[in-house]
């Protein structure tokens, strides 16, 4: 089989096996207290892909000039950042920082789900605030 066809099928299929693999790697890293930048970047990539799909669903129901549209466009790239920054230079996982980052990301995804089901001004404002809070948190991690 031609290489491009295999790659295309892999992209069209579910990313559940990759999700399970990354979750297993991260769980092992948290238990041992060590991880690598490659593993954490993979976690960021997977998070970004999943949020991109959810944001695209919400965007399809919005008007083009909607202010929320700009937030949703930049959200996947912002979700990619931060995971490699929870590691110390020698590869130790800072559990408290990882927990805080995962909590923020969980709240953002929950907000996206609420917006997809029922569009409310409160949910949109909460999403904007969470994205800003996450941005500040990632900037503090890098400092």
N, C-alpha and C positions, 0 to 999 in steps of 0.2 A: 504494500500500500504506500502511496506517495506520502512523503513527510508532511506536506501542508494539510492534507486531508485528516491526518491523525491529530495535528495541532488544532484544526478547526473543530473537530468533534470534541476534543478535550475542553475547548472553550465553551461550546454550546451546552455541554453537560453540566450537571450540578457540581458545585464546588464543595459538597459535603465531605468527601474523603480528605480534601486538603484542610478543611476546617477541623476535622477530628485530629489529623496529624499535627497541626499547629497547636491545638488545644493540649494535646498530649505533651508536646515539647515544652510548652510554657508551664504546664503543671509540673513536669519533671524539673524544670529550671527553678520554679518557686520552692519546691520541696528541697532541692539541693542547695538553693541559695545562689546558684550560678547559671549563667546563660551566655549566649553570644549575640553580637550585633546582628549577625545574619538571621538568627532565629527571631529576634525582636523586630527586625525590618520585615520579615515574613508576616509576623502578627500585624504590623501596621498596614501592610499591603492588603491582607485579607479583610481587615476592618474597613479599610477604604473602599474595597470592592463591594462589600455588603452594604455600606452606607450609600455608595453611589447608586446602587439599585433601588434602595428605599427612597432616596432623594429624587431620583428620576420619576418614580411613581407619583410622588407629591407634585413635582414640577409639571407633569402632564395635565394636572387638573387646574393649574394656575394660569392667569393671564400673563402675557409676555412682559408687561410693564409693572408687574407686581414687585414690591420691594423685597418680599421673601425670596423671590427668584435669585437675586444676587447672593444671598446667604447660602442657598441650596447649591449654587454652582461651585462655590469655593469650599464647601463643607467636606467633600471626599478627600481633597488634598490636605486639608487641615487635620483630618482624622488619621492620615498616614503618619503624620509627624508625632513625635513624643515617645514612642515605645522604646526606641534605641536609647533615648536619654534617661531611662530609668535604671540603666546599668552604670555601675562605677567603672572607671578605666580598667580595672582588673577583672571585670566580668561579673561582679556580684550584683544581684538583683536588689534594688531598694524596694522592699515589699510595701512599705507605706505609700510610696510614690506610685507604684504600679496599681495598688488598690484604688487610690484616688483617681488615677487616670481611667481605669476601667469603670469606676462609678460614674464619672462624668460622661464617658462614652455611652454607658447604659442609659443614662438620663436623656441624652441627646436622641438616641434611637427610640426611646419611649415617646419622646415629644414628637418625633417624625410620625410615629404610628398614630398618635392622637390627631395630628394635623391631617393625615391621610383619611382618617375616619370622619372627623368632624372639624371643619375649619373654624377655629376660634381665634380671636385676637389675643387672648391670654396665652394660648399654646404657642402662637407665633412669637410673642414677646419673650416667653420662657425659653424658646429655642435660641433666640438671639442672645439672651443673657448667658445661656449655657455655652454657646460657641465662644463668646467673649471670655468667659471664665476659663474655658479650656485653653484658649490662646494665651492668656496670662499665666496659666499653670505651666504650659510647655515652655514659655519664655523663661519662667523662674527655674525650671529644670536645667535649662541650658546655661544659666548664669553661674 
